[in-house]
Amino acid sequence: MDGFADAWQALLRLDVLLDQATAHLGAWTYAAIFLTVFVETGFVVTGILPSGTLLFAAAALAARGNLAFWPLLAGGTAAAFCGDQLNFAWGVLARRSLAGRGLPRAIKAAQLDAARRAFDKYGPMTIVLARFVPMLRSVAPLAAGLAGMPGRTFAAYNLCGKLPWTALHVCGGYFLGRIPWFAKHFTAVLLAAALFPFAIAVARTLVLRLAAKRPER
């Protein structure tokens, strides 16, 4: 519980932490941000990292002149793309050499099943859509690798998903960061940005369950 509480406090003070990192690390702050974005999906089990929120907060600081807009946009896109490519590679490796041994305990079978159902419904577009759904983000590339999706196909859809995802967070944070009201209520807005994807995922689940229970006419 202490670890969760510390992580929650860090999220609420993300702007302060980024300010401190910029003051002490200088340009290396970009490396820390991009590493976090990369690791979130790159190692499958690190999906709890708030990469989108981090980019959003960093872009808001860029609006104040602490960081730069274009490095965040380009570097964030590259880091997210490479993270999913590594995630996909784990799936390919598992398919080739770990068949029949089962999944590591840290990978939840329910999440992987959800990713497979999404592939059945949306096909390769799942790679694009999954980036915007926290529950699928860290397992969709793995599922694609396990399913034998061609590497070029995955890379193409991967890039198509990362461009709008990164632009949404970086551009949104940058333009909102120039509004005085936003700067005054930064913590509240940041918290809303962090919880919004989860709220969408929960709402979608509830709608699907209600639709499934509705009697056919």
Secondary structure as UniProt FT lines:
FT   HELIX           2..12
FT   HELIX           14..25
FT   TURN            26..27
FT   HELIX           28..42
FT   TURN            45..48
FT   HELIX           51..63
FT   TURN            64..65
FT   HELIX           69..97
FT   TURN            99..100
FT   TURN            105..106
FT   HELIX           109..122
FT   TURN            123..124
FT   HELIX           125..130
FT   TURN            131..132
FT   HELIX           134..137
FT   TURN            138..139
FT   HELIX           140..147
FT   HELIX           151..176
FT   TURN            177..178
FT   HELIX           180..184
FT   HELIX           186..213
//
